[in-house]
Amino acid sequence: MQNPFSRDQIKNYLFFYAGIIAIIILFYILNTYLNPIQVHEQKVFDSNTTMIPIMEEAPEENKPEIEEKNTIRLLDKAY
């Protein structure tokens, strides 16, 4: 059985693959050197502070009453 690929096709494929890898490495190097990552200042939270007091709910008399109207009717039978 003969080889379906000639040596030139395999060589061209390997050169193409190496070229793609070289382009990827080139873009990675250009991206890291020309676009430096900015270092942000680390925030430090004070854990020794006391908790903020939670607001108490308004008294019951000031709350408006909401009329509860059931607009959904249930069926007599469950299907």
C-alpha positions in Angstrom: 0.0 0.0 0.0 1.3 3.4 -0.9 1.4 6.4 1.3 -1.6 8.7 0.4 0.4 11.7 1.5 3.6 12.8 -0.2 6.4 14.1 1.9 5.8 17.6 0.7 2.2 17.7 2.0 3.3 16.5 5.5 6.1 19.1 5.5 3.7 21.9 4.5 1.3 20.8 7.2 4.0 20.9 9.8 5.2 24.3 8.7 1.6 25.6 8.7 1.1 24.2 12.3 4.4 25.8 13.5 3.4 29.1 11.9 0.1 29.1 13.8 1.8 28.3 17.1 4.4 31.1 16.4 1.6 33.6 15.7 -0.2 32.7 19.0 3.1 33.0 21.0 3.8 36.4 19.3 0.4 37.8 20.1 0.8 36.6 23.7 4.1 38.3 24.1 2.9 41.5 22.5 -0.2 41.5 24.7 1.7 41.0 28.0 4.5 43.6 27.2 2.5 46.3 25.5 -0.6 46.2 27.7 0.6 45.9 31.3 -1.9 44.8 34.0 -2.6 47.6 36.4 -2.1 46.7 40.1 -5.0 47.9 42.2 -4.6 48.9 45.8 -5.8 46.2 48.2 -8.7 47.3 50.4 -8.5 46.5 54.1 -11.7 46.3 56.0 -11.8 47.1 59.7 -13.3 44.1 61.4 -13.2 45.7 64.9 -16.0 48.1 64.3 -19.4 47.5 65.8 -22.4 46.5 63.7 -24.8 49.2 62.4 -28.0 49.0 64.4 -30.9 47.6 62.4 -33.9 50.0 62.0 -36.9 49.0 63.9 -40.1 48.4 62.0 -42.8 51.0 62.0 -45.6 50.5 64.5 -48.6 48.5 63.4 -51.0 51.5 63.6 -49.1 53.5 60.9 -49.1 50.7 58.3 -52.0 50.9 55.8 -54.2 47.9 55.8 -54.2 45.9 52.6 -57.4 44.3 51.6 -56.8 40.7 50.7 -59.0 39.8 47.7 -58.5 36.3 46.3 -58.8 36.7 42.6 -58.0 33.0 41.9 -60.8 30.5 42.0 -59.9 26.9 42.6 -61.6 24.2 40.6 -64.0 21.7 42.3 -62.1 18.7 41.1 -58.4 18.2 40.6 -57.6 16.8 37.1 
